[in-house]
Amino acid sequence: MEEATEESEWLAVDLYTVLGVERDASPDEIKKQYRKRALETHPDRGGNIEEFKRLAKAKDVLSDPQKRKYYDVYGEDGVEFYERWSSANPNEMLGQVGAGGIVCFCITNTICVAFLLCVPVFLILREDDWMWGWMMAPLWVIDALVLLMLTITPLLPYNMNKRGDLLSTCMWAEMLQMVCFITWQAFIAINLDHDRWIDWLTAFTPMFVFQAISSVKMIRQCLPEQYQIAHSTKVAGAGCGQAGFALYLSVQEAAWWAAWLLIPLRMDKSIDMSWWVVASPLFLLVAFGLFGATRDSRRARALDDTDEVVYEQAFSRWKFACWLFALATVIVVVLYIEGTVDSGIYFVFIPMFVVAGAFLMAVYYASVCLIVRGQGSEAQSGEWHSDMDDNECSDDREKEPFVDPEANFDRTDPSKFDAY
C-alpha cells in the first residue's frame, strides 16, 4: 500500500517541478538539469525509483518541442493523445471502424471526387449563355467547406498548440489565404463574364497577397527551431543543412511568384513570349514536387512494422504519380493554348479524369483488403477464444521485470550521464 501511494504521488507531480526548471526553460537548461537530477535520484545511488521514472518521463516530454506544447495546454492526456495520433497506422484506424464504416468511407470519397469533376464536365459542356459564376458553383461549395474546416480546426485538441485564449489559436494566416483564393476565383469569373472587367494583373492581386503570406511562412520555416523539426521529420530539402534548406524553399517561392506574375502579364499581352516560357516556373515546381515525393516526410515508426512500411511506400508512390499527372496537365494546357492540338477542351482534362479514376480504384482496393483482413482476424480471434482454457485467464501470471527507462548507460560510471 505504501509503494502504491508513493507511486501515485509521483505521478501527480508536474513535470517541470520534477526537473526543477521554470516553464519557459530552454532545451539546454532542461538537458543540463536532467543530468543533475538523474545523478541525484538514480536508484543505485539510493534514489527513489518512481521519482527516477518520473524524471525520465519529464525529460522525454519537455525535450520534444511538439510534446511540450501539448503538455503545456492539455497536460499528460494531451501528450498521450499526440503520441497515439502521430504514430497511428491509417490502415489500422480505418480497419477499426468495421465494414460499414469502410463502405461509408468509399461512398464519401466517391461523392467528393464526382463533385470535383463537375467543374471540368461543366467546362466541356459549356454553352455560350452559361455564366462562369454558375459553372464554378462546385468550387464555391468546396471553398466554403475548406473555410469552415479552417474555422473548426483550432478547436480540435491536437491542433491547439498555443496557450492563451481562443483567438490566439485561430489559423488566421490560413484563413486569410483562403479568403484571397476565393476572391481570386470571383475576379476570374467576373472577368470572364463581363469581357475584361479589369485587367488580368489586377484580377491576380489576391494571389499576390496569398503568396506573400506563404513567403512569410517560408521565412519562419528557416528559423533554427523550425529547421530542427523539419530535419528530424526528414522533410524534403532539410537534409542539406539549414542554409541549403533555406535556399531550397526560396527557389520554390521564387517559382511561385514568377508563375503568378507571368501568367496574367501574358494574358494581358503586356509581354510577348511563348507560353512554354510562361509555364517554365510550373515545370520547376513539378520537379520540386517529384523530388519531395521521393523523400516523403512520413516514415514508418518501426522498421519491422510491415503494414506501416508498405503504407508509406504506397503513399510516396501515389504522390509521385500525382505530380507526374500534374506535369502532363501543364503540357496539355500549353499545347491547347498554343494551338498545337486541334482536339476539344476535353483533351485538357484527360489527366484529371485519369487521376480521379486511379484514386477511386486505390480507395476501393484498399477498402476491400481491409474488410477481408478484418473478417479473417475476427475468425482467428473467435477460434483462439474458444480453444483457450479458462484456467489460462487467471491473474496468476508471471509479472514482467521492470525495465529501467535509462538502461543504456553504465551504472558504474556516473560520467555516462553526459550523453543524456
Secondary structure, DSSP 4 states (H G I P E B T S, - for coil): -HHHHHHHHHHTS-HHHHHT--TT--HHHHHHHHHHHHHHH-GGGT--HHHHHHHHHHHHHHTSHHHHHHHHHHTHHHHHHHHHHHT--HHHHHHTTHHHHHHHHHHHHHHHHHHHTHHHHHHHH--TT--HHHHTHHHHHHHHHHHHHHHHGGGSGGG--S-S-GGGGS-HHHHHHHHHHHHHHHHHHHHHHTTSSS-HHHHTHHHHHHHHHHHHHHHHHTSHHHHHHHHHTT-TTGGGHHHHHHHHHHHHHHHHHHHHHHHHHHHTTSS---HHHHTHHHHHHHHHHHHHHHT-S---S-TT-HHHHHHHHHHHHHHHHHHHHHHHHHHHHHHHHHT---S-GGGGGHHHHHHHHHHHHHHHHHHHHHHHHHHHHHHHHHHHHHHS-GGGGSS-PPPPPPPPTTTTS-TT-GGGGGG-
